[in-house]
């Protein structure tokens, strides 16, 4: 958002930030109301539920978007937003900081971390952090369904 404000010669303020955020979230909810749910990659909800219910694995959502917009999108697509923690741009600007906040909140000493993402920024953040990256969606020639994705 700061880049857009700068490009349009608008000074950043908390008030502007909250107005833009509020309007964006409202537009996401309106989009859902008018066009229906966001579509998930086939089997993704079941995959998240398997991880969530696994005694050996933990999961969280980490997004560069704002929490309220992400929650609306996730809920509309049928994902559990009550029992899976969400970390977003509400807590940090840098993607790696958001991802590390999610990891730290999950606790434990992990043998490996696997991140599922659909953007080049996700891939780059995983490279920086040394995490395994699993691309999702056609844009990154990634997973188009989770049928064969095992935990």
Contact map, one row per residue, 1 for C-alpha under 8 A:
1111100000000000000000000000000000000000000000000000000000000000000000000000000000000000000000000000000000000000000000000000000000000000000000000000000
1111110000010000000000000000000000000000000000000000000000000000000000000000000000000000000000000000000000000000000000000000000000000000000000000000000
1111111000000000000000000000000000000000000000000000000000000000000000000000000000000000000000000000000000000000000000000000000000000000000000000000000
1111111100000000000000000000000000000000000000000000000000000000000000000000000000000000000000000000000000000000000000000000000000000000000000000000000
1111111111110000000000000000000000000000000000000000000000000000000000000000000000000000000000000000000000000000000000000000000000000000000000000000000
0111111111100000000000000000000000000000000000000000000000000000000000000000000000000000000000000000000000000000000000000000000000000000000000000000000
0011111111000000000000000000000000000000000000000000000000000000000000000000000000000000000000000000000000000000000000000000000000000000000000000000000
0001111111000000000000000000000000000000000000000000000000000000000000000000000000000000000000000000000000000000000000000000000000000000000000000000000
0000111111100000000000000000000000000000000000000000000000000000000000000000000000000000000000000000000000000000000000000000000000000000000000000000000
0000111111110000000000000000000000000000000000000000000000000000000000000000000000000000000000000000000000000000000000000000000000000000000000000000000
0000110011111000000000000000000000000000000000000000000000000000000000000000000000000000000000000000000000000000000000000000000000000000000000000000000
0100100001111101100000000000000000000000000000000000000000000000000000000000000000000000000000000000000000000000000000000000000000000000000000000000000
0000000000111111100000000000000000000000000000000000000000000000000000000000000000000000000000000000000000000000000000000000000000000000000000000000000
0000000000011111110000000000000000000000000000000000000000000000000000000000000000000000000000000000000000000000000000000000000000000000000000000000000
0000000000001111111000000000000000000000000000000000000000000000000000000000000000000000000000000000000000000000000000000000000000000000000000000000000
0000000000011111111100000000000000000000000000000000000000000000000000000000000000000000000000000000000000000000000000000000000000000000000000000000000
0000000000011111111110000000000000000000000000000000000000000000000000000000000000000000000000000000000000000000000000000000000000000000000000000000000
0000000000000111111111000000000000000000000000000000000000000000000000000000000000000000000000000000000000000000000000000000000000000000000000000000000
0000000000000011111111100000000000000000000000000000000000000000000000000000000000000000000000000000000000000000000000000000000000000000000000000000000
0000000000000001111111110000000000000000000000000000000000000000000000000000000000000000000000000000000000000000000000000000000000000000000000000000000
0000000000000000111111111000000000000000000000000000000000000000010000000000000000000000000000000000000000000000000000000000000000000000000000000000000
0000000000000000011111111100000000000000000000000000000000000000000000000000000000000000000000000000000000000000000000000000000000000000000000000000000
0000000000000000001111111110000000000000000000000000000000000000000000000000000000000000000000000000000000000000000000000000000000000000000000000000000
0000000000000000000111111111000000000000000000000000000000000000000010000000000000000000000000000000000000000000000000000000000000000000000000000000000
0000000000000000000011111111100000000000000000000000000000000000000110000000000000000000000000000000000000000000000000000000000000000000000000000000000
0000000000000000000001111111110000000000000000000000000000000000000000000000000000000000000000000000000000000000000000000000000000000000000000000000000
0000000000000000000000111111111000000000000000000000000000000000000000000000000000000000000000000000000000000000000000000000000000000000000000000000000
0000000000000000000000011111111100000000000000000000000000000000000010011000000000000000000000000000000000000000000000000000000000000000000000000000000
0000000000000000000000001111111110000000000000000000000000000000000010010000000000000000000000000000000000000000000000000000000000000000000000000000000
0000000000000000000000000111111111000000000000000000000000000000000000000000000000000000000000000000000000000000000000000000000000000000000000000000000
0000000000000000000000000011111111110000000000000000000000000000000000000000000000000000000000000000000000000000000000000000000000000000000000000000000
0000000000000000000000000001111111111100000000000000000000000000000000001001000000000000000000000000000000000000000000000000000000000000000000000000000
0000000000000000000000000000111111111000000000000000000000000000000000000000000000000000000000000000000000000000000000000000000000000000000000000000000
0000000000000000000000000000011111110000000000000000000000000000000000000000000000000000000000000000000000000000000000000000000000000000000000000000000
0000000000000000000000000000001111111000000000000000000000000000000000000000000000000000000000000000000000000000000000000000000000000000000000000000000
0000000000000000000000000000001111111100000000000000000000000000000000000001000000000000000000000000000000000000000000000000000000000000000000000000000
0000000000000000000000000000000110111110000000000000000000000000000000001001100000000000000000000000000000000000000000000000000000000000000000000000000
0000000000000000000000000000000100011111000000000000000000000000000000001101100000000000000000000000000000000000000000000000000000000000000000000000000
0000000000000000000000000000000000001111100000000000000000000000000000000000100000000000000000000000000000000000000000000000000000000000000000000000000
0000000000000000000000000000000000000111111110000000000000000000000000000000110000000000000000000000000000000000000000000000000000000000000000000000000
0000000000000000000000000000000000000011111100000000000000000000000000000000000000000000000000000000000000000000000000000000000000000001100000111100000
0000000000000000000000000000000000000001111110000000000000000000000000000000000000000000000000000000000000000000000000000000000000000000000000011110000
0000000000000000000000000000000000000001111111100000000000000000000000000000000000000000000000000000000000000000000000000000000000000000000000001110000
0000000000000000000000000000000000000001111111110000000000000000000000000000000000000000000000000000000000000000000000000000000000000000000000001100000
0000000000000000000000000000000000000001011111111000000000000000000000000000011100000000000000000000000000000000000000000000000000000000000000000000000
0000000000000000000000000000000000000000001111111100000000000000000000000000000000000000000000000000000000000000000000000000000000000000000000000000000
0000000000000000000000000000000000000000001111111110000000000000000000000000000000000000000000000000000000000000000000000000000000000000000000000100110
0000000000000000000000000000000000000000000111111111000000100000000000000000001000000000000000000000000000000000000000000000000000000000000000000000000
0000000000000000000000000000000000000000000011111111100000000000000000000000000100000000000000000000000000000000000000000000000000000000000000000000000
0000000000000000000000000000000000000000000001111111110000000000000000000000000000000000000000000000000000000000000000000000000000000000000000000000001
0000000000000000000000000000000000000000000000111111110011100000000000000000000000000000000000000000000000000000000000000000000000000000000000000000001
0000000000000000000000000000000000000000000000011111110011100000000000000000000000110000000000000000000000000000000000000000000000000000000000000000000
0000000000000000000000000000000000000000000000001111111000000000000000000000000000000000000000000000000000000000000000000000000000000000000000000000000
0000000000000000000000000000000000000000000000000111111111000000000000000000000000000000000000000000000000000000000000000000000000000000000000000000000
0000000000000000000000000000000000000000000000000000111110000000000000000000000000000000000000000000000000000000000000000000000000000000000000000000000
0000000000000000000000000000000000000000000000000000011111000000000000000000000000000000000000000000000000000000000000000000000000000000000000000000000
0000000000000000000000000000000000000000000000000011011111100000000000000000000000000000000000000000000000000000000000000000000000000000000000000000001
0000000000000000000000000000000000000000000000000011010111110000000000000000000000000000000000000000000001000000000000000000000000000000000000000000000
0000000000000000000000000000000000000000000000010011000011111000000000000000000000011000000000000000000001000000000000000000000000000000000000000000000
0000000000000000000000000000000000000000000000000000000001111100000000000000000000011110000000000000011001000000000000000000000000000000000000000000000
0000000000000000000000000000000000000000000000000000000000111110000000000000000000011110000000000000010000000000000000000000000000000000000000000000000
0000000000000000000000000000000000000000000000000000000000011111000000000000000000000111000000000110010000000000000000000000000000000000000000000000000
0000000000000000000000000000000000000000000000000000000000001111111001000000000000000111100000100110000000000000000000000000000000000000000000000000000
0000000000000000000000000000000000000000000000000000000000000111110000000000000000000001100011100100000000000000000000000000000000000000000000000000000
0000000000000000000000000000000000000000000000000000000000000011111011000000000000000001110000000000000000000000000000000000000000000000000000000000000
0000000000000000000010000000000000000000000000000000000000000011111111000000000000000001110000000000000000000000000000000000000000000000000000000000000
0000000000000000000000000000000000000000000000000000000000000010111111100000000000000111110000000000000000000000000000000000000000000000000000000000000
0000000000000000000000001000000000000000000000000000000000000000011111110000000000000000000000000000000000000000000000000000000000000000000000000000000
0000000000000000000000011001100000000000000000000000000000000000111111111000000000000000000000000000000000000000000000000000000000000000000000000000000
0000000000000000000000000000000000000000000000000000000000000010111111111100000000000000000000000000000000000000000000000000000000000000000000000000000
0000000000000000000000000000000000000000000000000000000000000000001111111110000010000000000000000000000000000000000000000000000000000000000000000000000
0000000000000000000000000001100000000000000000000000000000000000000111111111000000000000000000000000000000000000000000000000000000000000000000000000000
0000000000000000000000000001000100001100000000000000000000000000000011111111100000000000000000000000000000000000000000000000000000000000000000000000000
0000000000000000000000000000000000000100000000000000000000000000000001111111111110000000000000000000000000000000000000000000000000000000000000000000000
0000000000000000000000000000000000000000000000000000000000000000000000111111111110000000000000000000000000000000000000000000000000000000000000000000000
0000000000000000000000000000000100011100000000000000000000000000000000011111111000000000000000000000000000000000000000000000000000000000000000000000000
0000000000000000000000000000000000001111000000000000000000000000000000001111111000000000000000000000000000000000000000000000000000000000000000000000000
0000000000000000000000000000000000000001000010000000000000000000000000000111111100000000000000000000000000000000000000000000000000000000000000000000000
0000000000000000000000000000000000000000000010010000000000000000000000000111111110000000000000000000000000000000000000000000000000000000000000000000000
0000000000000000000000000000000000000000000010001000000000000000000000000110011111110000000000000000000000000000000000000000000000000000000000000000000
0000000000000000000000000000000000000000000000000000000000000000000000100110001111111100000000000000000000000000000000000000000000000000000000000000000
0000000000000000000000000000000000000000000000000000000000000000000000000000000111111000000000000000000000000000000000000000000000000000000000000000000
0000000000000000000000000000000000000000000000000001000000000000000000000000000111111000000000000000000000000000000000000000000000000000000000000000000
0000000000000000000000000000000000000000000000000001000000111000000000000000000111111100000000000000000000000000000000000000000000000000000000000000000
0000000000000000000000000000000000000000000000000000000000111000000000000000000011111110000000000000010000000000000000000000000000000000000000000000000
0000000000000000000000000000000000000000000000000000000000011110001000000000000010011111000000000000010000000000000000000000000000000000000000000000000
0000000000000000000000000000000000000000000000000000000000011110001000000000000000001111111000000110110000000000000000000000000000000000000000000000000
0000000000000000000000000000000000000000000000000000000000000111111000000000000000000111111100000100000000000000000000000000000000000000000000000000000
0000000000000000000000000000000000000000000000000000000000000011111000000000000000000011111111100100000000000000000000000000000000000000000000000000000
0000000000000000000000000000000000000000000000000000000000000000111000000000000000000011111110000000000000000000000000000000000000000000000000000000000
0000000000000000000000000000000000000000000000000000000000000000000000000000000000000011111110000100000000000000000000000000000000000000000000000000000
0000000000000000000000000000000000000000000000000000000000000000000000000000000000000001111111101100000000000000000000000000000000000000000000000000000
0000000000000000000000000000000000000000000000000000000000000001000000000000000000000000111111101100000000000000000000000000000000000000000000000000000
0000000000000000000000000000000000000000000000000000000000000001000000000000000000000000100111111100000000000000000000000000000000000000000000000000000
0000000000000000000000000000000000000000000000000000000000000011000000000000000000000000100111111110000000000000000000001100100000000000000000000000000
0000000000000000000000000000000000000000000000000000000000000000000000000000000000000000000001111111000000000000000000000000110110000000000000000000000
0000000000000000000000000000000000000000000000000000000000000000000000000000000000000000000111111111100000000000000000000000000000000000000000000000000
0000000000000000000000000000000000000000000000000000000000000111000000000000000000000011101111111111110000000000000000000000000000000000000000000000000
0000000000000000000000000000000000000000000000000000000000000110000000000000000000000010000000111111111000000000000000000000000000000000000000000000000
0000000000000000000000000000000000000000000000000000000000000000000000000000000000000000000000011111111100000000000000000000000000000000000000000000000
0000000000000000000000000000000000000000000000000000000000000000000000000000000000000010000000001111111110000000000000000000000000000000000000000000000
0000000000000000000000000000000000000000000000000000000000011100000000000000000000001110000000000111111111000000000000000000000000000000000000000000000
0000000000000000000000000000000000000000000000000000000000010000000000000000000000000000000000000011111111100000000000000000000000000000000000000000000
0000000000000000000000000000000000000000000000000000000000000000000000000000000000000000000000000001111111100000000000000000000000000000000000000000000
0000000000000000000000000000000000000000000000000000000000000000000000000000000000000000000000000000111111100000000000000000000000000000000000000000000
0000000000000000000000000000000000000000000000000000000001110000000000000000000000000000000000000000011111110000000000000000000000000000000000000000000
0000000000000000000000000000000000000000000000000000000000000000000000000000000000000000000000000000001111111000000000000000000000000000000000000000000
0000000000000000000000000000000000000000000000000000000000000000000000000000000000000000000000000000000001111100000000000000000000000000000000000000000
0000000000000000000000000000000000000000000000000000000000000000000000000000000000000000000000000000000000111110000000000000000000000000000000000000000
0000000000000000000000000000000000000000000000000000000000000000000000000000000000000000000000000000000000011111100000000000000000000000000000000000000
0000000000000000000000000000000000000000000000000000000000000000000000000000000000000000000000000000000000001111100000000000000000000000000000000000000
0000000000000000000000000000000000000000000000000000000000000000000000000000000000000000000000000000000000000111110000000000000000110000000000000000000
0000000000000000000000000000000000000000000000000000000000000000000000000000000000000000000000000000000000000111111000000000000000110000000000000000000
0000000000000000000000000000000000000000000000000000000000000000000000000000000000000000000000000000000000000001111100000000000000111100000000000000000
0000000000000000000000000000000000000000000000000000000000000000000000000000000000000000000000000000000000000000111110000000010000111100000000000000000
0000000000000000000000000000000000000000000000000000000000000000000000000000000000000000000000000000000000000000011111000000000000001111000000000000000
0000000000000000000000000000000000000000000000000000000000000000000000000000000000000000000000000000000000000000001111100110000000001111000000000000000
0000000000000000000000000000000000000000000000000000000000000000000000000000000000000000000000000000000000000000000111110100000000000011101101000000000
0000000000000000000000000000000000000000000000000000000000000000000000000000000000000000000000000000000000000000000011111110000000000010001100000000000
0000000000000000000000000000000000000000000000000000000000000000000000000000000000000000000000000000000000000000000001111111000000000000000100000000000
0000000000000000000000000000000000000000000000000000000000000000000000000000000000000000000000100000000000000000000000111111100000000000000000000000000
0000000000000000000000000000000000000000000000000000000000000000000000000000000000000000000000100000000000000000000011111111110000001000000000000000000
0000000000000000000000000000000000000000000000000000000000000000000000000000000000000000000000000000000000000000000010111111111000001010000000000000000
0000000000000000000000000000000000000000000000000000000000000000000000000000000000000000000000000000000000000000000000011111111100000000000000000000000
0000000000000000000000000000000000000000000000000000000000000000000000000000000000000000000000110000000000000000000000001111111110000000000000000000000
0000000000000000000000000000000000000000000000000000000000000000000000000000000000000000000000010000000000000000001000000111111111111000000000000000000
0000000000000000000000000000000000000000000000000000000000000000000000000000000000000000000000000000000000000000000000000011111111111000000000000000000
0000000000000000000000000000000000000000000000000000000000000000000000000000000000000000000000010000000000000000000000000001111111100000000000000000000
0000000000000000000000000000000000000000000000000000000000000000000000000000000000000000000000010000000000000000000000000000111111100000000000000000000
0000000000000000000000000000000000000000000000000000000000000000000000000000000000000000000000000000000000000000000000000000011111110000000000000000000
0000000000000000000000000000000000000000000000000000000000000000000000000000000000000000000000000000000000000001111000000000011111111000000000000000000
0000000000000000000000000000000000000000000000000000000000000000000000000000000000000000000000000000000000000001111000000000011001111100000000000000000
0000000000000000000000000000000000000000000000000000000000000000000000000000000000000000000000000000000000000000011110000110011000111110000000000000000
0000000000000000000000000000000000000000000000000000000000000000000000000000000000000000000000000000000000000000011110000000000000011111000001100000000
0000000000000000000000000000000000000000000000000000000000000000000000000000000000000000000000000000000000000000000111100010000000001111100111100000000
0000000000000000000000000000000000000000100000000000000000000000000000000000000000000000000000000000000000000000000111000000000000000111111111110000000
0000000000000000000000000000000000000000100000000000000000000000000000000000000000000000000000000000000000000000000001000000000000000011111111110000000
0000000000000000000000000000000000000000000000000000000000000000000000000000000000000000000000000000000000000000000000000000000000000001111111110000000
0000000000000000000000000000000000000000000000000000000000000000000000000000000000000000000000000000000000000000000001100000000000000001111111000000000
0000000000000000000000000000000000000000000000000000000000000000000000000000000000000000000000000000000000000000000001110000000000000011111111000000000
0000000000000000000000000000000000000000000000000000000000000000000000000000000000000000000000000000000000000000000000000000000000000011111111100000000
0000000000000000000000000000000000000000000000000000000000000000000000000000000000000000000000000000000000000000000001000000000000000111111111110000000
0000000000000000000000000000000000000000100000000000000000000000000000000000000000000000000000000000000000000000000000000000000000000111110011111100000
0000000000000000000000000000000000000000110000000000000000000000000000000000000000000000000000000000000000000000000000000000000000000001110001111100000
0000000000000000000000000000000000000000111100000000000000000000000000000000000000000000000000000000000000000000000000000000000000000000000000111111000
0000000000000000000000000000000000000000111100100000000000000000000000000000000000000000000000000000000000000000000000000000000000000000000000111111100
0000000000000000000000000000000000000000011000000000000000000000000000000000000000000000000000000000000000000000000000000000000000000000000000001111100
0000000000000000000000000000000000000000000000000000000000000000000000000000000000000000000000000000000000000000000000000000000000000000000000001111110
0000000000000000000000000000000000000000000000100000000000000000000000000000000000000000000000000000000000000000000000000000000000000000000000000111111
0000000000000000000000000000000000000000000000100000000000000000000000000000000000000000000000000000000000000000000000000000000000000000000000000001111
0000000000000000000000000000000000000000000000000110000010000000000000000000000000000000000000000000000000000000000000000000000000000000000000000000111
